[in-house]
């Protein structure tokens, strides 16, 4: 059976979303904002250095490889099926309804977990900026985080344009802070004014064979994988992007490349300036690991140290908004194809956003965040450690789906061989290996901050959240409204997916829709 390169007779109205809203610039900005680059570096760089020392830069490079390979899978699938359901839709077409449903659930789990943690970080840093003593007031921080989620949910419900405009500003502030950090830190190293323990960059930092421990290597790569996650948001907005078959895929690849340069550049600057020592501002100091920027802000920025605090706050809050976007559109697509109750398919008649899915996503994230905070802050910490499982889960499904969906065309050209077979398959296998290795490692009661049922709480939360999806899927399959989906009638390989026509009139475009 041949695989169509284009969708036959697409529906002009699609799912009711606002087509033509984004161009390459807007799509890339949202993809970058979704990764929360400043927050991701602040929360991860120190732990990567503790794990592998001077090999931190090459760990970031190695972690980039599966992300780039999976980005090719997203690009190829999006060209053939530019549907906002992304992993759910593609996996259903490739493997059937059960795998597709679980893929969509993986996206929702990752979004819910990270929203809670982003809200907490946003709340903490907001009060660090306003009144540092209040940053340890848990009820106040939690209430602030709830306000951030509610506000960003409203912005996402109000329309993609206002969110895209906001992200242009917020991402600009983040990159201004990062560029200034690299410039100031590098200048201090060059002029000899950096703190004691600073060092000149070495080629050995980029040597992939210099890792001294396999466990440390795997741990560092898994940590680094987290900071790249989020670029796929621009694919979930494909139906609202001009030239939906090409621009979202280009934006995904471009986003991952920009992130690689950003993360490696900042890591090298920080390591050079602070050194790898275990005292003071050294990156080997465990007291600095949970927030490298907070430890270095006064030394690097002096009286302008508040700029880094603002940047981390903005990074967390802006990613809150961009995380809501793909999850809401994923559940919208699932409802359109009968994989969820039809209420999830509601689109606002004026703003043309997934109104019910967006608001429900915000509500669920708030309930999850407040619930985890009330139970224990340690449980909340473990949820973010478990996030890698959900990410590796649905990225792997996407990679395998690409290979299987295009199986009849894999050897028709060298382009197809590499882009539809080799790259997606290798990426999926690497992430599957990371998933299995992580799950086994998380069984250790000493892994993370809590112990549940005699094993690591991170394992229970990570695997349990995915298993909960399987239970909900089976329960939903017994409802009459779900039968067209689970019988393969509402969405299968030959189904004309509900996406806008490629040549329709563009409704509006924030950035001109320039591809």
Secondary structure, 3 states (H helix, E strand, C coil): CCCCCCCCCCCCCCCCCCCCCECHHHHHHHHHHHCCHHHHHHHHHHHHHHHHHHHHHHHHHHHHHHHHHHHHHHHHHHHHCCCCCCHHHHHHHHHCHHHHHHHHHHHHHHHHHHHHHHHHHHHHHHHHHHCHHHHHCHHHHHHHHHHHHHHHHHHHHHCHHHHHHHHHHHHHHHHHHHHHHHHHHHHHHHHCCCCCCCCCCCHHHHCCCCCCCHHHHHHHHHHHHHHHCCCCHHHHCHHHECCCCCHHHHHHHHHHHHHHHHHHHHHHHHHHHHCCCCCCCCCCCHHHCCCHHHHHHHHHHHHHCHHHHHHHHHHHHHHHHHHHHHHHHHHHHHHHCCCCCHHHHCCCCCCCCCHHHHHHHHHHHHHHHHHHHHHCHHHHHHHHHCHHHHHHHHHHHHHHHHHHHCHHHCCCCHHHHHHHHHHHHHHHHHHHHHHHHHHHHHCCCCCCCCEECCEEHHHHHHHHHHHHHHHHHHHHHCCHHHHHHHCCCCCCCCCCCCCCCCCCCCCCCCCCCCC
